[in-house]
Amino acid sequence: MNLYISIKCFVFLITICLLNSSVFSQLIVTEVDIGDIDEFAEILSGPGIEITDVSVTCAYGAFGTFNCFDCNLGIEEGILLTTGTIYSAVGPNDEVSSGILNFDPGDDDLDEIGYVNDILSPDDYTKDACTLEFDVTSVIETVSLNFVFGSEEYPTNDGCFDSDTTGYVGTDIFAFFISGENIAYLPDGITLISIPNINECENIDYYNYNGDGYEEPYLSDPYYIQYNGFTDKINIYK
């Protein structure tokens, strides 16, 4: 089976594949040099899967690898894609608004799914997109991936969004395209991975509140990552 896969994110995202390694006491992130990009994608490979033609379109320092064997993320190791810097993910959550703007362009595919799903208004568009693309050759019929979507843009008050409001400045979006089809949804198969769809009022069973930059124990314990909120581990497959 031959597939073309594209992972795209608008603002903070964590995509991973489970591996085995030693234990750390907090989230550890490592930048990946563009010259080592083939090794970067090997983290996503598994038995019977060959990864080739790897490319990354992200700002410098916006993508890398992570270890989280003793933190609250819910996934132990993998690849980190962000629209700011990977270092903004490292806990504890001791800043109200951690991150940087890279002033890079967005992504047309993310714009389109944002419009179709009423996440973006017609006048809005994504910015600072971070994209990982590669080809997969597999001797098995199913390709599976686990991911966690996290954001520093989650509200720090009640964590809710007005369902009638689109185009919110922090409307973060994640997509996982296989041969042009986005398969990144909640297990219902229809709910797009984004802040307005997963928060303290919408699909709360998949959401994890993570502090507001002032609140204990998130403020001082490095067990907690920096982002204000993140999803449970979600499995997608094709």
SVG drawing of the C-alpha trace seen along z (x, -y; Angstrom):
<svg xmlns="http://www.w3.org/2000/svg" viewBox="-25 -39 47 46">
<polyline fill="none" stroke="black" stroke-width="0.4" points="0.0,0.0 1.4,-3.4 0.1,-6.6 1.0,-10.3 0.6,-11.7 0.6,-15.3 0.3,-16.4 -0.7,-20.1 -1.3,-22.2 -2.3,-25.8 -0.9,-26.8 0.2,-24.3 0.0,-20.6 1.6,-17.4 1.7,-14.3 3.4,-11.2 4.1,-7.5 4.8,-5.5 8.4,-4.2 10.4,-2.8 13.1,-4.7 14.3,-5.9 12.3,-8.0 12.3,-11.8 10.6,-13.9 9.1,-16.5 8.6,-17.3 11.9,-17.2 12.1,-18.8 14.8,-18.6 15.1,-20.6 15.7,-18.7 18.0,-20.1 16.6,-20.1 19.5,-18.0 18.4,-15.2 14.8,-15.3 14.8,-11.6 15.7,-10.5 13.0,-12.8 10.3,-10.9 11.6,-7.5 9.9,-8.0 6.6,-7.6 7.6,-4.3 6.8,-0.8 6.9,2.8 6.1,3.2 6.2,-0.6 8.7,-2.5 8.9,-6.3 10.3,-8.2 10.4,-11.7 10.1,-13.5 9.6,-17.3 8.9,-19.8 7.5,-23.3 7.8,-25.1 9.6,-28.0 13.0,-27.4 12.6,-25.8 8.9,-25.1 9.4,-21.3 11.3,-18.6 11.0,-15.6 9.9,-15.1 10.1,-12.8 7.3,-12.9 7.7,-9.7 6.7,-11.4 4.5,-14.3 0.7,-14.8 0.6,-14.8 -0.6,-11.2 2.0,-10.2 5.5,-9.2 7.6,-10.1 7.2,-11.4 7.2,-14.4 6.3,-17.9 4.9,-20.4 4.1,-23.9 3.5,-27.3 5.7,-29.0 8.6,-27.3 8.8,-23.8 10.3,-25.3 6.9,-26.9 5.5,-23.4 7.9,-22.8 6.3,-23.1 5.3,-24.1 2.5,-26.3 3.9,-29.5 3.1,-31.9 -0.3,-33.3 0.6,-33.5 3.7,-31.6 4.9,-31.4 6.1,-33.5 4.8,-34.6 6.8,-33.5 4.9,-35.6 4.9,-32.7 2.0,-31.9 -0.9,-29.6 -2.1,-26.6 -4.8,-26.5 -5.9,-23.0 -6.4,-24.1 -8.2,-27.3 -10.6,-25.1 -11.5,-22.7 -11.8,-25.7 -14.4,-27.3 -16.3,-24.1 -16.6,-23.3 -17.5,-26.9 -14.3,-27.2 -13.1,-30.1 -15.2,-33.0 -14.9,-33.7 -12.6,-36.7 -10.2,-34.7 -7.2,-32.6 -4.6,-30.5 -1.1,-31.8 2.2,-30.1 1.2,-26.7 3.6,-23.8 3.5,-20.9 5.2,-17.5 4.8,-15.5 6.0,-12.1 5.3,-9.0 4.4,-5.7 5.0,-2.3 3.4,0.5 2.9,4.2 -0.1,3.9 -3.5,2.4 -3.9,0.0 -1.7,-3.0 -2.4,-4.1 -1.2,-7.2 -1.8,-8.5 -1.7,-12.3 -2.5,-14.9 -3.6,-18.4 -2.6,-21.1 -2.8,-24.9 -1.7,-27.9 -4.7,-29.7 -7.3,-27.8 -9.2,-30.3 -8.1,-30.7 -11.5,-31.6 -14.3,-29.1 -12.7,-27.5 -15.8,-27.8 -16.5,-29.3 -19.6,-30.8 -20.8,-28.3 -22.1,-31.1 -18.7,-32.8 -16.3,-32.0 -12.9,-33.4 -11.7,-33.6 -8.1,-34.8 -7.0,-31.6 -9.0,-29.1 -6.3,-26.4 -6.8,-23.6 -5.1,-20.2 -5.4,-18.0 -3.9,-14.7 -4.2,-14.2 -3.8,-10.8 -3.8,-11.1 -5.7,-14.4 -8.3,-13.3 -8.3,-14.6 -8.9,-11.8 -8.2,-13.8 -11.5,-13.8 -12.8,-12.7 -14.0,-9.1 -17.4,-10.2 -15.7,-10.6 -17.2,-14.1 -15.8,-16.5 -12.8,-18.4 -9.8,-18.8 -9.9,-22.4 -10.2,-24.6 -13.9,-25.5 -14.8,-21.8 -12.9,-20.4 -12.9,-22.5 -14.5,-22.6 -18.0,-23.0 -17.7,-21.0 -16.7,-17.3 -15.3,-17.8 -14.7,-14.0 -11.7,-14.5 -10.4,-17.7 -7.8,-18.3 -7.6,-21.6 -4.0,-22.5 -4.0,-25.8 -3.9,-29.5 -0.4,-30.6 -1.2,-31.5 -2.8,-28.3 -1.3,-25.6 -0.3,-22.8 0.3,-23.6 2.3,-26.8 5.3,-25.2 5.2,-21.5 7.1,-20.6 5.0,-17.4 2.5,-19.8 3.2,-21.1 2.9,-24.8 -0.2,-24.7 -3.5,-25.8 -5.3,-22.8 -4.9,-19.7 -6.9,-16.7 -6.7,-13.1 -4.6,-10.8 -6.6,-10.2 -6.0,-7.4 -6.6,-7.8 -6.1,-5.2 -6.7,-4.5"/>
</svg>
